[in-house]
């Protein structure tokens, strides 16, 4: 009997050691809290005016001057802020009594203004210098509309078709009207269209000169473009205020307003390259050449060109807009919308796609502006006479940047679910596993005891 008891005990201990103790008998181990892998979003602070004279440092070599030339000096900062003294501030500026500024705005600088009266409703670093990217195409469109006949037919060159960056799809030998080139410029942000338009204005250098002269005429004194398309170049700069000024001027021309509001238009194709061997697409696979060794060479049919402005399709009342992006500029946008007979223009500079897309940031700022029918902190008319007084002039408030600890906590992707110590892991599932192991262990132990009893009887 003693041998039986010893054998049974030894088998039971061995089974428990092998399987672990049941969940009810095992003390709960404290789970370490996983450190966050990303920082919570915070709108970039500009209270100290870090970009009053120049944009943020470039992250690539796009602004390095060509050999034998030097980088241009920064555009001079006016003695008095264009549009009113209040717009000389670099943080968030709103009228007294304004509702809270929308959350999740990653744009380093922005403005919301009345498209018709020119009243600036709210802004953040309105005169800070940033890179405009393709929003500067609005300025090119202004110059082209002033100078060119929309029905003039233009034959695209190989240089047009090979232009760096985003493209509408011009092909060498393709014939396009200036109107179609402007559609490709505004709707699809075509750098190839920008190059072709610049050619009609006398070449890239003369087009850039005309664009900068037009900016000065408009009072957009933070702006200097280096390229017709918005690709970064030495001395490239603009501001959220200037983008609003330029877009407002463009929208005064019904031809531009039509371009900006178009959702889709037919666009021409282009012929095959006669200097190269024919190499059409395979009948069963369009776009795949019959001879894979040679490049595709066939007549390209026309197609439907659709606008790339997401706000146009997703925000009721949108009148049009222009987005932009380069590695140095980040996300930029300028556009307008109408509600109940009131038209507002919004501009964003140095934005990002997180925590929400640029068009969503523009939509929130437009809602913010539409909620303030009488707010004014300055003017797009380029005057400096908007001042505070104790009677009928509106006052303004310079707001501190929100604390990053107060932004986005409720919706943070790092928040652990109920019952979980790690992000995305629920400890209740782990408890069920432990109970299951305990039950299995008990069954195994019972089986070993019965086996030991049978052995002891032999």
Protein Blocks (a to p, Z undefined) as FASTA:
>chain_A
ZZmmmmmmmmmmmmmmmnopafklpccddddddddfbdcdddddfklopmlmbccddfbf
klgccehiacdddddddfbaghijklmpmbdcddehiacddehiabfbdcdddfklopaf
bdchklbccdekjmlmmmmmmmmmmmpcfkbccdddfklmmpgcjdehiaehiacdfklm
mmmmmmnopaklmmmmmmmnopjklmmmmmmmmmmmnopakbccfbfnopacehiacdfk
lmmmmmmmmmmpmklmmmmmpmbdcdddddddfkbccddddfklghiafblmbccddddd
ddddddfbfklmmmghiabdcddddfklmpaddddddeehiacddddehiafbfbdfklm
mmmmmmmmmmmmkbcfbdfklpakbccdfklbccddddddddfklgoklmockbccehia
bghiafklmmmmmmmmmmmmmmmmmmmmmmmmmmmmZZ
